[in-house]
Amino acid sequence: MTNITVCGAMGRMGKSIIGVVDRDPKTRLVGAIEANRHPMIGSVIGRSVKVTDDLKSVIVKTGVIIDFSSPEATLKNLAVAVKHKKPYIIGATGFSEAELKTIKKAAAVIPVAISPNWSIGMNLIFNAVGNFAELLDGYDVEIIEVHHNKKKDAPSGTAKRLAEEVIRGKKEGKLIYGRQGDAALRDPAEIGMHAVRAGGVIGDHTVIFASDSERIEVVHRSQSRENFSEGAVRVAKWIEGKKPGLYEMKHVLGFAK
């Protein structure tokens, strides 16, 4: 049994993760963390778990922490996890370079899993698009992502990761964020990045590989947030007992190089 504490518990992703944990016979919710003064603080959810703003109050009975809060809250709670040697799964995005260095430093002490997207399908696509880019020499590459109208960052962390994998395969690439004006002629080395924000879209990502004679589109559409939650909970069951280090879904799926 993996005892899980969820940070950002009352957010959309937090609630989805708690639902998956409650349905999985191999996991148990032992902690639900929210920001100070959140209206749900003190409320009881799941199997008699009280929402709190203090990770330290549940850390002893916690096996693994899943955090889908914010960069600031993540780093605060990560410090508690390091002190108590608890594995940590990070689902927040938008970290600065300095914050990523802090996360890497924590991974020298505890196992830390971080990814811009915990969907199993999307992680298979991360692996695939790098191979496509390597083999489709000379093809133009464009990345389009669509999310709900309340998403704060653009482009998405997933789109950035897709671009990284394309650059890995092509061994070159210059990111262009949208185009406008009379001097927008496409450079062959460009990777176009396009962010759309509309309605309640959970997350759609398309990578286009195009030559003069054909077009290949690699598409992933999230039909519910449970695909992220199921992936994160799968990682939680895998990471418990692992050595300190920085892990991704590719390690869980077994195709890490």
Residue pairs with C-beta under 8 A, 6 or more apart in sequence:
1 26
1 27
1 28
2 26
2 27
2 28
2 63
2 64
2 236
2 237
2 240
3 27
3 28
3 30
3 61
3 62
3 63
3 64
4 21
4 27
4 28
4 29
4 30
4 31
4 62
4 63
4 64
4 65
4 66
4 233
4 236
5 29
5 30
5 31
5 32
5 33
5 55
5 58
5 59
5 62
5 64
5 65
5 66
6 14
6 17
6 18
6 21
6 29
6 31
6 32
6 33
6 65
6 66
6 67
6 68
7 14
7 33
7 55
7 65
7 66
7 67
7 68
7 69
7 73
7 74
7 77
8 14
8 33
8 34
8 67
8 68
8 69
8 70
8 73
8 92
9 15
9 18
9 32
9 33
9 34
9 40
9 45
9 51
10 32
10 34
10 38
10 40
10 51
11 68
11 69
12 225
13 68
13 91
13 225
13 228
13 229
14 32
14 68
14 69
16 224
16 225
16 226
16 228
16 229
17 66
17 68
17 229
17 232
17 233
18 29
18 32
18 45
18 46
19 226
19 229
20 27
20 226
20 229
20 230
20 232
20 233
21 27
21 28
21 29
21 46
21 233
22 29
22 46
22 47
24 233
26 237
27 233
27 236
27 237
28 47
29 45
29 46
29 47
29 49
30 49
30 58
30 61
30 62
30 63
31 49
31 52
31 55
31 57
31 58
31 59
31 61
31 62
31 65
32 45
32 46
32 49
32 50
32 51
32 52
33 51
33 52
33 53
33 54
33 55
33 58
33 69
33 77
34 40
34 41
34 51
34 52
34 53
35 53
35 69
35 73
36 53
37 53
38 51
38 53
40 51
41 51
41 52
41 53
42 50
42 51
42 52
43 50
43 51
44 50
44 51
45 51
52 58
55 65
55 77
55 80
55 81
56 80
59 80
59 81
59 84
59 86
60 84
62 86
63 86
63 87
63 236
63 240
64 86
64 87
64 88
64 89
64 236
64 239
64 240
65 77
65 81
65 86
65 87
65 88
65 89
66 89
66 91
66 232
66 233
66 236
67 73
67 74
67 77
67 78
67 88
67 89
67 90
67 91
67 92
68 91
68 92
68 232
69 77
69 92
70 92
71 92
71 94
71 95
71 96
71 99
73 92
74 90
74 92
74 95
75 99
75 102
75 103
78 88
78 90
78 102
78 103
78 106
78 112
79 106
81 87
81 88
81 106
81 110
82 106
82 109
82 110
85 109
85 110
86 110
87 110
87 111
87 112
87 113
87 236
87 239
87 240
87 242
88 106
88 110
88 111
88 112
88 113
89 112
89 113
89 114
89 232
89 235
89 236
89 239
90 103
90 112
90 113
90 114
90 115
91 115
91 118
91 228
91 232
93 116
93 153
93 156
93 157
94 152
94 153
94 157
95 103
103 112
103 114
103 246
104 246
106 112
107 244
107 245
107 246
108 244
109 244
110 244
111 239
111 242
111 243
111 244
111 245
111 247
112 245
112 246
112 247
113 235
113 239
113 246
113 247
113 248
113 249
113 251
113 252
114 246
114 247
114 248
115 123
115 161
115 248
115 249
116 156
116 157
116 158
116 160
116 161
117 123
117 126
117 157
117 158
117 161
117 203
117 228
118 228
118 229
118 231
118 232
118 235
118 249
119 220
119 222
119 227
119 228
119 231
120 227
120 230
120 231
120 234
120 249
120 253
121 220
121 227
122 158
122 205
122 220
123 231
123 248
123 249
123 250
123 253
124 253
125 162
125 205
125 207
125 218
125 220
126 161
126 162
126 165
126 250
127 165
127 250
127 255
128 218
129 162
129 165
129 166
129 169
129 207
129 218
130 165
130 166
130 168
130 169
131 169
132 169
132 207
132 209
132 216
132 218
133 139
133 141
133 165
133 166
133 167
133 168
133 169
133 170
133 209
134 169
134 170
134 171
135 169
136 209
136 211
136 216
138 188
138 211
139 209
139 210
139 211
139 216
140 186
140 188
140 190
140 208
140 209
140 210
140 211
141 166
141 170
141 173
141 190
141 191
141 192
141 207
141 208
141 209
141 210
142 191
142 192
142 194
142 207
142 208
142 210
143 155
143 159
143 162
143 163
143 166
143 191
143 192
143 193
143 194
143 205
143 206
143 207
143 208
144 194
144 196
144 205
144 206
144 208
145 155
145 156
145 158
145 159
145 194
145 195
145 196
145 203
145 204
145 205
145 206
146 196
146 197
146 198
146 201
146 203
146 204
146 205
147 156
147 195
147 196
147 197
147 201
147 202
147 203
147 204
148 197
148 198
148 199
148 200
148 201
148 202
149 197
149 198
149 199
149 200
151 197
154 195
154 197
155 177
155 193
155 194
155 195
156 195
156 203
156 205
158 203
158 205
159 193
159 195
159 205
162 205
162 207
163 173
163 175
163 191
163 193
166 173
166 191
166 207
167 173
167 191
172 189
173 189
173 190
173 191
174 187
174 189
174 190
174 191
175 190
175 191
175 193
176 187
176 190
176 191
176 192
176 193
177 193
177 194
177 195
178 192
178 193
178 194
178 195
179 186
179 192
186 192
202 222
202 223
202 224
202 225
203 221
203 222
204 219
204 220
204 221
204 222
205 219
205 220
206 217
206 218
206 219
206 220
207 217
207 218
207 219
208 215
208 216
208 217
209 215
209 216
209 217
209 218
210 216
222 228
231 249
234 252
235 247
235 249
235 252
238 252
239 247
239 252
248 256
250 256
